[in-house]
């Protein structure tokens, strides 16, 4: 019995437990290659189906140049350009303007883009089979769509607000067409406008053609907002480069002709709006001038008329010139007067006043003095006339100048308007290339396959993280403090035979005696022989080996049976005990039945002890538990230990099956009869191998370990949970039981296994 109470060695470094073993992750991925390949193939299939399901997408491009300002007005001179002013436009602002409803709405109305036609008979499989499905084409004349039964052509479709974005169905009838929406049904003739009154408003429609064979067509009148939103989702407007002033328009869609047509009209709509916006200021200026010219002309005529009346009244033409003439004349008269006075003075020296010459000079003097007086009077009244003259002449001149200037600019602006252009010009109109830009089938297929592989890898890693299975012997030793004394490789031949549920379970010695698995069992035997403890009093080796596992299905019965066989090869007398009285199947390995075994012997012995104890008590105080034992003892007659030990077909090996399933197996094991039985068996056998229930399933292994010299824990490679194994060993330790070694069973070799070097190597004849 091994009851060493010493503490198990702890891991040398807890930090190593927390480190991520990148190589372990890599090999975990390689071991899950089937899952990764499955998801990669699944992604490949999905990628192929998707690339066929999605219709090809086409694209058209156009280029527009945005100039800083219009050059038409400036070319006529600075004067007129100053009247109009300059208008600058940035490309980014114009890009947003292109996407506005002001630009898109005329295109929507022209091409009937609010009318949506579709073929409801086309399903998912049809789209995958055909690879390309027909879509509608819009023209200024109407909307058309091709089907397998003909074309649908709608010239007009208007509905009230309540019917917007609601689907209708059109079908051909014997006399025309039928329009329905599930509630209302309307009938009409081809190529004739119809107006129907439905429950939610009026419907106007003109149908030119429909498919035959009652092929339905879905028709919807979209709201303007939804239509412009759909156009904007397919339209891209960006400035090429930085501050280049060149805008690139790109539009995508399912039909090349449709995309090109719509984008062309968007460009033309923007240019029209831009041109009308650019000439709008000039037009307003001309309109203003046309209203002012008659007023100014009338004002000029009135001022001229008043000025002319004044001149007629005052008898003057130009006051300034007349004043200058009068002053010049006055000075000339003074000079003449002086000259005549000198002559008169000279004549009066010789002649009297009555002399004809003197009289003539006097007459001349009278005329000159009279004229001089007249000039003096005129000059004396001149300031008032001159002031009025100047005012009237100035008003007339100003009105004439304003009128002539406005008339001149008016004529110039008319010339400008005739040749004026906007600040945006078309560089490239969209053209049809008929080369789809999407889907890029090869890229989609590759990407889908890579995504599938990534998903598979993530699932493998997630499974590896969530279910940390047993793989690494060194890791097990580090976490449990228990050495891994054997790794039993996977036997492909035995695995193939075990797949046949009808065939009996076979031992390695019979079916695969040259395999690595069988050699590993022999190595385990050698390790146990030299590691057996020695009794200090008798100097005899201990003989009891307990084999258990943390959970069912780890292969402990397989290890127990094959280990007994290799011990028997050394001419050692071996007893194999199936101590799993609940679900033990070790009897199948030896081709025997489960009856007359351990449970029968312990039940008979326990019942016999309880009978003796209960006989000494009062019958009225007999407990229910004692009654159970009495009942059990009555079922099993007095049994000698030899009755539950059966020879096998193999030399030197005896077998004690589990017996009939008892209702209290744990109670049977804690009886003193088990210890007596084990003491008796040790004297008869060289090795006793006990196959016990799993530690986490029952406490039987802890009881049986009290009678064992070696306790071995079997775990299955890449199947057992590492945490469960650690927990099972800790439970044994808490019960003051030392686990002497771990057997790593069913280790599969391959280049994807990091730990394949733990295999034993076959040495011998493989034939």
Steps between C-alpha positions, in 0.01 A plus 500: 500500500635840403385775734789738471378829643778717375406800293529467127764707332369830372573642159838660484360819364138613500587756241555223247136396542385843397727530199344445161671219322503624145626170370217324681252734334660437163480125538147529633411676175676231298320227689169665418576511128184308416281765660696778330480329162127440547431867568734607220309279254173630643622856450607411146152367421333806653736729306419326170125512568517864605700602194233342282211635707610865484435682172800665333549866592600751235644850534508818296719804560483867402723804557393860560732801535406774746654836409551777749269745318336562165723656234227641275438831679864575577584467133289807426698728726541588861209743509227251422660224706504731797127547460437124504769402749681165522372172643737232628401134544682224678500144370391348830201730517403412145544130577237525770279702269508223239353258756213733588138451398522821293729313258362148538128570487495606133687180413260291709200652325650480153599132520208381718744376762230487766337210316654169614436175312604152609432138411359320808533158338880508527608320818833439670573184306409671173749777573772243572419298188477792258791692659351823351139614544328767295452847648293796382612764254367857524459735204316829456222301331447251784631206703560147366616165635565171321361166623505147367144554370552836339547866580315725741483865395337775709465853361339666801432412863388758754336429833373696796705548813350197676613265221863615494752221560216244485535206265247425225481201266445528125385203292385467142135416446307397193390857437786699647656505846402458864647716776460377858648555843328226696198715587403683182500373143486717190471406134620703205609501136848521354636834375216695659532726803282386787401661826371273774353588836620266772425477868803721579491743212540536128724302264607612154664242276579439137613148407656438161584130529510207746640144492275221378378193692374716788859567605477744795699822525547689826473876465561765767489876500778618728497823693733770376707480817556125470587534132756776554643308794541194277672712234733657758589158637621401154650842413846612608608864451855589597764756411802351329809606685529809716362831375492377141147617438425174314208293627473131420154345495472121525179303500445127542205283408387162373458606135769686309264691268287610794798625699643693206164653411421614854848641562496686168174670587630588847800671342282684249255601773783643707646689202158646416450612856851639512459691177166648600646587838802665334283720270243573767681812622540633148133440426392681813728794412354524150148485637583782740649709220193448284283646775732798560576607144151643424497690830840651440410587144187685611693681770761609246234625262332701776827667602583587141153642445530725809849613398389591149207702632734693726737580217213615284371717781839646590612528139827334570674200387807495718522745788870457548589570142254789477647666811847469352381655174333790684811574702714491188254724321488736797876538500497558124235772548714663768792498264290651223359760736845604604612519141195710397546727796858561391390576148224737625745676722730539203217623273358741754833664495434606145124473467187585695236263633293544198759377266383194311803302606444589864131422466588161344737422784236601751247268334751214510565572865128490575466162327796353684385635834154361439646161416727519799206574724311207355796270561537626855134432567529150351808423706331633812212243462722213387566307838136400550459373143834329510407311823176372352670420173773300665253301714284406206796418278654285774179303555473440131864384475468259794180346371655466155813329641301252715273413217778449248712292743208275589409462137857408415525238778163359406616432149824346630316268741278377221814400313643336816184302564502367149847350548506437875584150640507358853808437710466121456577315182484137398835335445385139451147371460436145627541215256401132519791261545291184560773376736360408843690631799333257739472234610867411469429130501852375552558738789166411656569128473849536645380732774209269589735205515744693721217616727378143526850383586530780758166402651609138517828604661315712755271210584797267540676749726179570691446129551861467607456784752162392634583131502864476603551134417790286610788523254832589655662257748729772633202726559320222686801441720531873565135542595451181702843427639450138387739347245371369169644147513368381164354625175301234316484571126183461300456160334339549159435128454327462835304817433368360171396176669326681784278690255309178444268500800411135451860379525647417841761725655849380423835532676813637337684170537243337276454759226791748501791351689765679290347844544636797687206470737600153610862605550383792712306259725818297544691816588236577762546149643875554529449836669261349754724204576792720603282756676313260727551575873671240722366391836782558755391203712450232236713650226224401259378721218162651512262339252180708478460750215189717492406644161241775490415810295353842547190423290347213303629408156869570559604135437586381851353154436707477183815586696415256782435207267807552284724572797398168658586323178855640482558415870386144428766472231756507784341184646349709774168399642265789440148570626286762329214639711216695342416723796259717302189331637275753324603506135806279476557335161835336557340156468447570130875529449542143629189360333329419829180593687467758774340268757659321794738781568609765748153634584372149569789418730487826696122485532516144636774591744336817618166333540662227711664756732182703537301187581727416791485856633128533472436164676628653827251788494135523575294419189288810564806728467625358172582785264386518141862492385556169679188362343642591159819309574303200624300505180820524295656209691197291430544548128858382497592167659823457688769554237867409510740749336594241241144507375534858375845458341492359148788385285532668159612361167840656559761330714569634850202740491193466720205734492251616762202663324290774654215268588132574517432871531440584869295794625776611742843444338675768708373341823634163393848641439533663843439169676781313674433206273672680211820533702491137596445402141793710383730355766407151388544577130847652553620163621375330184599739220811684394305797362145613565366758255183677608284684248304755705223748412597855395591735784253770404215252450526312832706485816582130450853574376588679824390199702681249281816713500540421871590144398725585204875533472480708184224736394498584130278760338405436135406797279424516128704715264304793346179375658529532875462845653818620666308675778308182582820300524657755734186509711487119522862481620434776754205303631724196543758715678236636736419140593867446591559294186801553280457448128824337390476556129292616204449286192431705188290271285418500128769750397476564127822552312553740213689804382220712644565369848756700691548215742547210259847438645332336800427197287681176562664341202418155369799272485458163345331315220209695357393224265 
